[in-house]
Amino acid sequence: MADTAFLALALGAIFLALTVALATVGVMTAEKQQVGRSLAAVQAMRAAPTSMQSELNKPFADRVVAPGLARLTRIGRRFVPGEQVARIRSKLELAGNPAGWDIDRFLALNTLGLIAGFAVGLAVGLLLGLGLPPLLGVTIALCVTGYFTPNMILYQNAYDRREQMRRELPDALDLLTISVEAGLSFDAGVSQVARNTSGPLAEEFFRVLQEMQIGLGRSEALRALGERTDLPELRGFVTSMVQADSFGIPIAAVLRVQAREMRVKRSQRAEEMAQKVPVKILFPLIFCILPALFVVILGPAAITIFESFSGRL
């Protein structure tokens, strides 16, 4: 019995040794093959033409991402008319021309969102085992969502930018009025405001100054400022400045009236927002706060009443 156990142990040790030896040889062979393939790839790259080497040395974004976006842009332009391109340009202007965004990138993102929505909707429907009508509904909903996602992002950026300009405009007009009344010209006052403030309004004033420096008239530069934004207060200011420049009205007086009007509008807007608070808090109060209060206040009383009636019964 002991001889049989010893023989089995010896055979197991021999089998284990052979397995380890074969695994070691296999790993060494695989490493040699991998090294050989790497050396062959390096030699092939060295033997490749100069144009191919320069193409391979480019970043991944230039080699793969940029051509893919270009193809998606061409696909998107086939389904977008010229009027839609003009509307996209207007949306980009309202959003302040965000970095990395242009018409081609916007069309590429629309097409990419449509394809991604279709793929995700199809995958989710198949994983959940939906029937054909629910699968079509989910896929169409995700396609529409993916296609209009860039539009929603641009709309949100434009809205945030407009609200920030609305908050900055009264203070900027006060500074402009003080500068002009101190003896500076209108252009110098605008430059003073642009240098001493920050935000989208300062950027727009900088752009107005740059357009006047390249030869555009003051009225044309101000009209372009009004066209680049949908803020009614700023458009009213632009209209007043253009009319004052056309009819020879003193700019300081116009600025003083505009600054006073902007301050009054800011106070009225604050009062309006304060009056909206009771209406906005009504639904959270009814559906969130009052039920919790009823549970905390009336819950113990209801339990006590229930126990009292249960004891009598």
DRENDO-1510 file (C-alpha; in Angstrom, 1 decimal, always signed):
<recs>
REC; n; res; u; v; w
REC; 1; MET; +0.0; +0.0; +0.0 .
REC; 2; ALA; +2.8; +2.4; +0.9 .
REC; 3; ASP; +4.6; +1.4; -2.4 .
REC; 4; THR; +1.5; +2.3; -4.4 .
REC; 5; ALA; +1.1; +5.7; -2.7 .
REC; 6; PHE; +4.8; +6.4; -3.3 .
REC; 7; LEU; +4.5; +5.5; -6.9 .
REC; 8; ALA; +1.5; +7.7; -7.4 .
REC; 9; LEU; +3.3; +10.6; -5.7 .
REC; 10; ALA; +6.3; +10.1; -7.9 .
REC; 11; LEU; +4.2; +10.0; -11.1 .
REC; 12; GLY; +2.4; +13.2; -9.9 .
REC; 13; ALA; +5.7; +15.0; -9.3 .
REC; 14; ILE; +6.9; +13.9; -12.8 .
REC; 15; PHE; +3.7; +15.2; -14.4 .
REC; 16; LEU; +3.9; +18.5; -12.6 .
REC; 17; ALA; +7.6; +18.9; -13.6 .
REC; 18; LEU; +6.8; +18.2; -17.2 .
REC; 19; THR; +3.9; +20.7; -17.1 .
REC; 20; VAL; +6.0; +23.4; -15.6 .
REC; 21; ALA; +8.8; +22.8; -18.2 .
REC; 22; LEU; +6.4; +22.9; -21.1 .
REC; 23; ALA; +4.8; +26.1; -19.8 .
REC; 24; THR; +8.2; +27.7; -19.4 .
REC; 25; VAL; +9.2; +26.7; -22.9 .
REC; 26; GLY; +5.9; +28.0; -24.2 .
REC; 27; VAL; +6.2; +31.4; -22.5 .
REC; 28; MET; +9.8; +31.8; -23.7 .
REC; 29; THR; +8.7; +30.9; -27.3 .
REC; 30; ALA; +5.8; +33.3; -27.1 .
REC; 31; GLU; +8.0; +36.1; -25.8 .
REC; 32; LYS; +10.5; +35.4; -28.6 .
REC; 33; GLN; +7.7; +35.5; -31.2 .
REC; 34; GLN; +6.3; +38.8; -29.7 .
REC; 35; VAL; +9.8; +40.3; -29.8 .
REC; 36; GLY; +10.2; +39.1; -33.3 .
REC; 37; ARG; +6.9; +40.7; -34.4 .
REC; 38; SER; +7.8; +43.9; -32.7 .
REC; 39; LEU; +11.2; +44.0; -34.4 .
REC; 40; ALA; +9.6; +43.2; -37.7 .
REC; 41; ALA; +7.1; +46.1; -37.2 .
REC; 42; VAL; +9.9; +48.5; -36.3 .
REC; 43; GLN; +11.8; +47.5; -39.4 .
REC; 44; ALA; +8.7; +47.8; -41.5 .
REC; 45; MET; +8.1; +51.3; -40.1 .
REC; 46; ARG; +11.7; +52.2; -40.9 .
REC; 47; ALA; +11.4; +50.9; -44.4 .
REC; 48; ALA; +8.1; +52.7; -45.0 .
REC; 49; PRO; +8.1; +55.8; -47.2 .
REC; 50; THR; +8.5; +59.2; -45.5 .
REC; 51; SER; +4.9; +60.2; -46.2 .
REC; 52; MET; +3.7; +57.1; -44.4 .
REC; 53; GLN; +6.0; +57.7; -41.4 .
REC; 54; SER; +4.8; +61.3; -41.1 .
REC; 55; GLU; +1.2; +60.1; -41.2 .
REC; 56; LEU; +1.9; +57.5; -38.4 .
REC; 57; ASN; +3.7; +60.1; -36.3 .
REC; 58; LYS; +0.5; +62.2; -36.1 .
REC; 59; PRO; -1.6; +62.1; -33.0 .
REC; 60; PHE; -4.6; +59.8; -32.8 .
REC; 61; ALA; -7.0; +62.7; -32.9 .
REC; 62; ASP; -5.5; +63.9; -36.3 .
REC; 63; ARG; -5.3; +60.4; -37.8 .
REC; 64; VAL; -8.7; +58.9; -36.7 .
REC; 65; VAL; -11.0; +61.4; -34.9 .
REC; 66; ALA; -10.7; +64.3; -37.4 .
REC; 67; PRO; -11.4; +62.2; -40.6 .
REC; 68; GLY; -14.3; +60.5; -38.8 .
REC; 69; LEU; -15.8; +63.9; -37.9 .
REC; 70; ALA; -15.3; +65.1; -41.4 .
REC; 71; ARG; -17.2; +62.1; -42.8 .
REC; 72; LEU; -20.0; +62.7; -40.3 .
REC; 73; THR; -20.1; +66.4; -41.3 .
REC; 74; ARG; -20.5; +65.4; -45.0 .
REC; 75; ILE; -23.3; +63.1; -44.0 .
REC; 76; GLY; -25.0; +65.8; -41.9 .
REC; 77; ARG; -24.7; +68.5; -44.7 .
REC; 78; ARG; -26.7; +66.3; -47.1 .
REC; 79; PHE; -29.7; +66.5; -44.9 .
REC; 80; VAL; -29.4; +70.1; -43.7 .
REC; 81; PRO; -30.5; +72.9; -46.0 .
REC; 82; GLY; -28.8; +76.3; -46.3 .
REC; 83; GLU; -31.4; +78.0; -44.1 .
REC; 84; GLN; -30.7; +75.6; -41.3 .
REC; 85; VAL; -26.9; +76.4; -41.6 .
REC; 86; ALA; -27.7; +80.1; -41.1 .
REC; 87; ARG; -29.8; +79.3; -38.0 .
REC; 88; ILE; -26.9; +77.2; -36.6 .
REC; 89; ARG; -24.5; +80.1; -37.1 .
REC; 90; SER; -27.0; +82.3; -35.3 .
REC; 91; LYS; -27.2; +79.9; -32.4 .
REC; 92; LEU; -23.4; +79.7; -32.2 .
REC; 93; GLU; -23.3; +83.5; -32.1 .
REC; 94; LEU; -25.8; +83.6; -29.3 .
REC; 95; ALA; -23.8; +81.1; -27.3 .
REC; 96; GLY; -20.7; +83.1; -27.7 .
REC; 97; ASN; -19.0; +80.8; -30.2 .
REC; 98; PRO; -17.8; +78.2; -27.6 .
REC; 99; ALA; -14.3; +76.9; -28.1 .
REC; 100; GLY; -14.1; +74.0; -30.4 .
REC; 101; TRP; -17.6; +74.6; -31.8 .
REC; 102; ASP; -18.3; +75.5; -35.4 .
REC; 103; ILE; -20.9; +74.6; -38.0 .
REC; 104; ASP; -19.0; +71.5; -39.2 .
REC; 105; ARG; -18.5; +70.3; -35.6 .
REC; 106; PHE; -22.2; +70.9; -34.8 .
REC; 107; LEU; -23.4; +68.9; -37.8 .
REC; 108; ALA; -20.9; +66.1; -37.0 .
REC; 109; LEU; -22.2; +66.0; -33.4 .
REC; 110; ASN; -25.8; +65.8; -34.6 .
REC; 111; THR; -25.0; +62.9; -36.9 .
REC; 112; LEU; -23.0; +61.2; -34.2 .
REC; 113; GLY; -25.8; +61.6; -31.7 .
REC; 114; LEU; -28.3; +60.1; -34.1 .
REC; 115; ILE; -26.1; +57.1; -34.7 .
REC; 116; ALA; -25.3; +56.7; -31.0 .
REC; 117; GLY; -29.0; +57.0; -30.1 .
REC; 118; PHE; -30.0; +54.3; -32.7 .
REC; 119; ALA; -27.3; +51.9; -31.4 .
REC; 120; VAL; -28.1; +52.4; -27.7 .
REC; 121; GLY; -31.8; +52.1; -28.3 .
REC; 122; LEU; -31.4; +48.9; -30.3 .
REC; 123; ALA; -29.0; +47.4; -27.7 .
REC; 124; VAL; -31.3; +48.4; -24.8 .
REC; 125; GLY; -34.4; +47.0; -26.5 .
REC; 126; LEU; -32.7; +43.7; -27.4 .
REC; 127; LEU; -31.3; +43.3; -23.9 .
REC; 128; LEU; -34.6; +43.9; -22.3 .
REC; 129; GLY; -36.4; +41.6; -24.7 .
REC; 130; LEU; -38.9; +44.2; -25.9 .
REC; 131; GLY; -41.3; +43.6; -28.7 .
REC; 132; LEU; -41.2; +45.3; -32.0 .
REC; 133; PRO; -43.4; +48.4; -31.2 .
REC; 134; PRO; -41.7; +49.2; -27.9 .
REC; 135; LEU; -38.3; +48.6; -29.5 .
REC; 136; LEU; -39.1; +51.0; -32.3 .
REC; 137; GLY; -40.5; +53.6; -29.8 .
REC; 138; VAL; -37.3; +53.4; -27.6 .
REC; 139; THR; -35.0; +53.6; -30.6 .
REC; 140; ILE; -36.8; +56.5; -32.2 .
REC; 141; ALA; -36.9; +58.4; -28.8 .
REC; 142; LEU; -33.2; +57.9; -28.3 .
REC; 143; CYS; -32.4; +58.9; -31.9 .
REC; 144; VAL; -34.3; +62.1; -31.5 .
REC; 145; THR; -32.6; +62.8; -28.1 .
REC; 146; GLY; -29.2; +62.1; -29.5 .
REC; 147; TYR; -29.8; +64.3; -32.6 .
REC; 148; PHE; -31.1; +67.3; -30.6 .
REC; 149; THR; -28.5; +67.0; -27.7 .
REC; 150; PRO; -26.1; +69.6; -29.4 .
REC; 151; ASN; -29.1; +72.0; -29.9 .
REC; 152; MET; -30.0; +71.7; -26.2 .
REC; 153; ILE; -26.3; +72.3; -25.1 .
REC; 154; LEU; -26.1; +75.4; -27.3 .
REC; 155; TYR; -29.5; +76.7; -26.0 .
REC; 156; GLN; -28.4; +76.3; -22.4 .
REC; 157; ASN; -25.1; +78.0; -23.1 .
REC; 158; ALA; -26.9; +80.9; -24.9 .
REC; 159; TYR; -29.4; +81.2; -22.0 .
REC; 160; ASP; -26.6; +81.3; -19.3 .
REC; 161; ARG; -24.7; +83.8; -21.3 .
REC; 162; ARG; -27.8; +86.0; -21.8 .
REC; 163; GLU; -28.6; +86.0; -18.1 .
REC; 164; GLN; -25.0; +86.8; -17.2 .
REC; 165; MET; -25.0; +89.7; -19.6 .
REC; 166; ARG; -28.3; +90.9; -18.1 .
REC; 167; ARG; -26.8; +90.9; -14.6 .
REC; 168; GLU; -23.7; +92.7; -15.8 .
REC; 169; LEU; -25.3; +95.4; -18.0 .
REC; 170; PRO; -26.4; +97.9; -15.3 .
REC; 171; ASP; -23.0; +98.0; -13.7 .
REC; 172; ALA; -21.3; +98.3; -17.0 .
REC; 173; LEU; -23.5; +101.2; -18.1 .
REC; 174; ASP; -22.8; +103.0; -14.8 .
REC; 175; LEU; -19.1; +102.7; -15.4 .
REC; 176; LEU; -19.5; +103.8; -19.0 .
REC; 177; THR; -21.6; +106.8; -17.9 .
REC; 178; ILE; -19.0; +107.8; -15.3 .
REC; 179; SER; -16.2; +107.5; -17.8 .
REC; 180; VAL; -17.9; +109.6; -20.4 .
REC; 181; GLU; -19.0; +112.2; -17.9 .
REC; 182; ALA; -15.4; +112.4; -16.7 .
REC; 183; GLY; -14.3; +113.5; -20.1 .
REC; 184; LEU; -13.5; +110.3; -22.1 .
REC; 185; SER; -14.9; +109.7; -25.5 .
REC; 186; PHE; -17.5; +107.0; -26.0 .
REC; 187; ASP; -14.9; +104.6; -27.6 .
REC; 188; ALA; -12.4; +105.2; -24.7 .
REC; 189; GLY; -15.3; +104.7; -22.2 .
REC; 190; VAL; -16.2; +101.4; -23.9 .
REC; 191; SER; -12.5; +100.4; -23.7 .
REC; 192; GLN; -12.4; +101.3; -20.0 .
REC; 193; VAL; -15.4; +99.1; -19.3 .
REC; 194; ALA; -14.0; +96.2; -21.3 .
REC; 195; ARG; -10.7; +96.4; -19.5 .
REC; 196; ASN; -12.1; +96.7; -16.0 .
REC; 197; THR; -14.9; +94.0; -16.2 .
REC; 198; SER; -15.0; +90.4; -17.2 .
REC; 199; GLY; -17.6; +88.1; -18.7 .
REC; 200; PRO; -19.4; +87.9; -22.0 .
REC; 201; LEU; -20.4; +91.6; -21.9 .
REC; 202; ALA; -16.8; +92.6; -21.7 .
REC; 203; GLU; -16.0; +90.2; -24.6 .
REC; 204; GLU; -18.7; +91.8; -26.7 .
REC; 205; PHE; -17.4; +95.3; -26.0 .
REC; 206; PHE; -13.9; +94.1; -26.9 .
REC; 207; ARG; -15.3; +92.8; -30.2 .
REC; 208; VAL; -17.0; +96.2; -30.9 .
REC; 209; LEU; -13.6; +97.9; -30.3 .
REC; 210; GLN; -11.8; +95.5; -32.6 .
REC; 211; GLU; -14.4; +96.0; -35.3 .
REC; 212; MET; -14.0; +99.8; -35.1 .
REC; 213; GLN; -10.2; +99.4; -35.2 .
REC; 214; ILE; -10.4; +97.5; -38.5 .
REC; 215; GLY; -12.4; +100.2; -40.1 .
REC; 216; LEU; -16.0; +99.5; -39.3 .
REC; 217; GLY; -18.1; +102.5; -38.3 .
REC; 218; ARG; -19.4; +103.0; -34.7 .
REC; 219; SER; -23.0; +102.6; -35.7 .
REC; 220; GLU; -22.3; +99.4; -37.8 .
REC; 221; ALA; -20.3; +97.9; -34.9 .
REC; 222; LEU; -23.0; +98.6; -32.4 .
REC; 223; ARG; -25.7; +97.2; -34.8 .
REC; 224; ALA; -23.6; +94.1; -35.1 .
REC; 225; LEU; -23.5; +93.9; -31.3 .
REC; 226; GLY; -27.3; +94.0; -31.2 .
REC; 227; GLU; -27.6; +91.3; -33.8 .
REC; 228; ARG; -25.2; +89.0; -31.9 .
REC; 229; THR; -27.5; +88.9; -28.9 .
REC; 230; ASP; -31.1; +88.4; -28.1 .
REC; 231; LEU; -31.1; +90.5; -24.9 .
REC; 232; PRO; -33.8; +93.2; -25.2 .
REC; 233; GLU; -32.0; +95.5; -22.7 .
REC; 234; LEU; -28.8; +95.4; -24.7 .
REC; 235; ARG; -30.6; +95.9; -28.0 .
REC; 236; GLY; -32.4; +98.9; -26.6 .
REC; 237; PHE; -29.0; +100.4; -25.5 .
REC; 238; VAL; -27.6; +99.8; -29.0 .
REC; 239; THR; -30.6; +101.5; -30.6 .
REC; 240; SER; -30.3; +104.5; -28.3 .
REC; 241; MET; -26.6; +104.9; -29.0 .
REC; 242; VAL; -27.1; +104.6; -32.8 .
REC; 243; GLN; -29.9; +107.2; -32.7 .
REC; 244; ALA; -27.8; +109.5; -30.5 .
REC; 245; ASP; -24.9; +109.2; -32.9 .
REC; 246; SER; -27.1; +109.8; -35.9 .
REC; 247; PHE; -29.0; +112.9; -34.6 .
REC; 248; GLY; -26.1; +114.4; -32.7 .
REC; 249; ILE; -27.6; +114.0; -29.2 .
REC; 250; PRO; -25.1; +114.3; -26.3 .
REC; 251; ILE; -24.0; +110.8; -25.5 .
REC; 252; ALA; -23.5; +111.5; -21.8 .
REC; 253; ALA; -27.2; +112.4; -21.4 .
REC; 254; VAL; -28.3; +109.3; -23.2 .
REC; 255; LEU; -26.0; +107.1; -21.2 .
REC; 256; ARG; -27.3; +108.6; -17.9 .
REC; 257; VAL; -30.9; +107.8; -18.9 .
REC; 258; GLN; -30.0; +104.3; -20.1 .
REC; 259; ALA; -28.1; +103.6; -16.8 .
REC; 260; ARG; -31.1; +104.8; -14.7 .
REC; 261; GLU; -33.5; +102.7; -16.8 .
REC; 262; MET; -31.3; +99.6; -16.4 .
REC; 263; ARG; -31.2; +100.0; -12.6 .
REC; 264; VAL; -35.0; +100.4; -12.5 .
REC; 265; LYS; -35.4; +97.3; -14.7 .
REC; 266; ARG; -33.0; +95.3; -12.4 .
REC; 267; SER; -35.1; +96.3; -9.4 .
REC; 268; GLN; -38.3; +95.4; -11.1 .
REC; 269; ARG; -36.9; +92.0; -12.2 .
REC; 270; ALA; -35.8; +91.3; -8.6 .
REC; 271; GLU; -39.3; +92.1; -7.4 .
REC; 272; GLU; -40.8; +89.9; -10.1 .
REC; 273; MET; -38.7; +87.0; -9.1 .
REC; 274; ALA; -39.6; +87.5; -5.4 .
REC; 275; GLN; -43.3; +87.5; -6.3 .
REC; 276; LYS; -42.8; +84.1; -8.2 .
REC; 277; VAL; -41.4; +82.4; -5.1 .
REC; 278; PRO; -44.8; +81.5; -3.5 .
REC; 279; VAL; -46.1; +80.0; -6.7 .
REC; 280; LYS; -42.9; +78.0; -7.3 .
REC; 281; ILE; -42.8; +76.7; -3.7 .
REC; 282; LEU; -46.5; +75.6; -3.8 .
REC; 283; PHE; -46.1; +72.2; -5.4 .
REC; 284; PRO; -43.0; +71.2; -3.4 .
REC; 285; LEU; -44.9; +72.3; -0.3 .
REC; 286; ILE; -48.0; +70.2; -1.1 .
REC; 287; PHE; -46.3; +67.0; -2.4 .
REC; 288; CYS; -43.1; +66.9; -0.3 .
REC; 289; ILE; -43.2; +68.9; +2.9 .
REC; 290; LEU; -46.9; +68.6; +4.0 .
REC; 291; PRO; -47.0; +64.8; +3.7 .
REC; 292; ALA; -43.9; +64.5; +5.8 .
REC; 293; LEU; -45.4; +66.8; +8.4 .
REC; 294; PHE; -48.6; +64.9; +8.5 .
REC; 295; VAL; -46.8; +61.6; +9.0 .
REC; 296; VAL; -44.7; +63.1; +11.9 .
REC; 297; ILE; -47.6; +65.0; +13.6 .
REC; 298; LEU; -50.6; +62.8; +12.9 .
REC; 299; GLY; -48.9; +59.5; +12.8 .
REC; 300; PRO; -48.5; +58.9; +16.6 .
REC; 301; ALA; -52.1; +60.2; +17.2 .
REC; 302; ALA; -53.4; +57.8; +14.5 .
REC; 303; ILE; -51.5; +54.9; +16.1 .
REC; 304; THR; -52.8; +55.7; +19.6 .
REC; 305; ILE; -56.4; +56.0; +18.3 .
REC; 306; PHE; -56.1; +52.7; +16.5 .
REC; 307; GLU; -54.7; +50.9; +19.6 .
REC; 308; SER; -57.5; +52.4; +21.8 .
REC; 309; PHE; -60.2; +51.2; +19.5 .
REC; 310; SER; -58.5; +47.8; +19.1 .
REC; 311; GLY; -58.4; +47.4; +22.9 .
REC; 312; ARG; -62.1; +48.1; +23.3 .
REC; 313; LEU; -63.0; +45.7; +20.5 .
</recs>
